[in-house]
Amino acid sequence: MLNGAWILTVTDEHKLLYAQLVEMVRAQGGSATVFSTTATSEEEEQAIIARFQADRAREYDEFAERSGEFLAEIEKETRRRKFTFAELEEIEDDLDKLSAWLAKIKARDFFPNARMQVANETLETSGAALRTFAGAVYTQEGVVDAADDSAGSSDTATPNSPLKKRGRLRDG
């Protein structure tokens, strides 16, 4: 027999999760109860918030570390002038993973602070670095010339997939 308790914020998504968990536990012959509560003091509430924020801080720190590795990889390949579609695809996949991971962290960040904004900015910087690298690949591979590429790479608001761009250009 295992006992446990979860502390989560009350959201529609969590209410659905609670209902699913109760159903699963009861289907296996267990018992489950879901209830709403409040902290008995401001100090307890702040301690709970601090624990949530500490957990997210560790995740944001790891995200920052991996993002730094991502940017270092682009810098290394740029120094080596390894502007190939294979390298671009690998880097694009890495950015997709970082983006998906950040979305998961943010979904668990019930008490966001400045770390979320820093992570968002880091992801934007990573996207811009990828677009710059993609431009160099297109130029190297003769898909676009340097003048055409410089005009398109300044659009940082559009999450343009470099490989999709390559496909459009190659397909006509």
MODELLER restraints for C-alpha pairs under 7 A, 6 or more apart:
rsr = mdl.restraints
at = mdl.atoms
rsr.add(forms.Gaussian(group=physical.xy_distance, feature=features.Distance(at['CA:18:A'], at['CA:34:A']), mean=6.93, stdev=0.5))
rsr.add(forms.Gaussian(group=physical.xy_distance, feature=features.Distance(at['CA:22:A'], at['CA:32:A']), mean=5.46, stdev=0.5))
rsr.add(forms.Gaussian(group=physical.xy_distance, feature=features.Distance(at['CA:25:A'], at['CA:31:A']), mean=6.29, stdev=0.5))
rsr.add(forms.Gaussian(group=physical.xy_distance, feature=features.Distance(at['CA:25:A'], at['CA:32:A']), mean=6.52, stdev=0.5))
rsr.add(forms.Gaussian(group=physical.xy_distance, feature=features.Distance(at['CA:26:A'], at['CA:32:A']), mean=6.88, stdev=0.5))
rsr.add(forms.Gaussian(group=physical.xy_distance, feature=features.Distance(at['CA:39:A'], at['CA:45:A']), mean=5.33, stdev=0.5))
rsr.add(forms.Gaussian(group=physical.xy_distance, feature=features.Distance(at['CA:49:A'], at['CA:111:A']), mean=6.82, stdev=0.5))
rsr.add(forms.Gaussian(group=physical.xy_distance, feature=features.Distance(at['CA:53:A'], at['CA:111:A']), mean=6.61, stdev=0.5))
rsr.add(forms.Gaussian(group=physical.xy_distance, feature=features.Distance(at['CA:56:A'], at['CA:109:A']), mean=6.40, stdev=0.5))
rsr.add(forms.Gaussian(group=physical.xy_distance, feature=features.Distance(at['CA:59:A'], at['CA:105:A']), mean=6.92, stdev=0.5))
rsr.add(forms.Gaussian(group=physical.xy_distance, feature=features.Distance(at['CA:60:A'], at['CA:115:A']), mean=6.77, stdev=0.5))
rsr.add(forms.Gaussian(group=physical.xy_distance, feature=features.Distance(at['CA:60:A'], at['CA:119:A']), mean=6.81, stdev=0.5))
rsr.add(forms.Gaussian(group=physical.xy_distance, feature=features.Distance(at['CA:64:A'], at['CA:119:A']), mean=6.92, stdev=0.5))
rsr.add(forms.Gaussian(group=physical.xy_distance, feature=features.Distance(at['CA:71:A'], at['CA:126:A']), mean=6.44, stdev=0.5))
rsr.add(forms.Gaussian(group=physical.xy_distance, feature=features.Distance(at['CA:83:A'], at['CA:136:A']), mean=6.34, stdev=0.5))
rsr.add(forms.Gaussian(group=physical.xy_distance, feature=features.Distance(at['CA:83:A'], at['CA:137:A']), mean=4.50, stdev=0.5))
rsr.add(forms.Gaussian(group=physical.xy_distance, feature=features.Distance(at['CA:83:A'], at['CA:140:A']), mean=6.33, stdev=0.5))
rsr.add(forms.Gaussian(group=physical.xy_distance, feature=features.Distance(at['CA:84:A'], at['CA:137:A']), mean=5.70, stdev=0.5))
rsr.add(forms.Gaussian(group=physical.xy_distance, feature=features.Distance(at['CA:85:A'], at['CA:137:A']), mean=6.67, stdev=0.5))
rsr.add(forms.Gaussian(group=physical.xy_distance, feature=features.Distance(at['CA:88:A'], at['CA:134:A']), mean=6.44, stdev=0.5))
rsr.add(forms.Gaussian(group=physical.xy_distance, feature=features.Distance(at['CA:89:A'], at['CA:163:A']), mean=6.88, stdev=0.5))
rsr.add(forms.Gaussian(group=physical.xy_distance, feature=features.Distance(at['CA:99:A'], at['CA:123:A']), mean=6.99, stdev=0.5))
rsr.add(forms.Gaussian(group=physical.xy_distance, feature=features.Distance(at['CA:128:A'], at['CA:156:A']), mean=6.39, stdev=0.5))
rsr.add(forms.Gaussian(group=physical.xy_distance, feature=features.Distance(at['CA:131:A'], at['CA:153:A']), mean=6.11, stdev=0.5))
rsr.add(forms.Gaussian(group=physical.xy_distance, feature=features.Distance(at['CA:132:A'], at['CA:153:A']), mean=6.38, stdev=0.5))
rsr.add(forms.Gaussian(group=physical.xy_distance, feature=features.Distance(at['CA:134:A'], at['CA:162:A']), mean=5.97, stdev=0.5))
rsr.add(forms.Gaussian(group=physical.xy_distance, feature=features.Distance(at['CA:135:A'], at['CA:149:A']), mean=5.65, stdev=0.5))
rsr.add(forms.Gaussian(group=physical.xy_distance, feature=features.Distance(at['CA:135:A'], at['CA:153:A']), mean=6.66, stdev=0.5))
rsr.add(forms.Gaussian(group=physical.xy_distance, feature=features.Distance(at['CA:138:A'], at['CA:144:A']), mean=5.55, stdev=0.5))
rsr.add(forms.Gaussian(group=physical.xy_distance, feature=features.Distance(at['CA:139:A'], at['CA:145:A']), mean=5.29, stdev=0.5))
rsr.add(forms.Gaussian(group=physical.xy_distance, feature=features.Distance(at['CA:139:A'], at['CA:146:A']), mean=5.79, stdev=0.5))
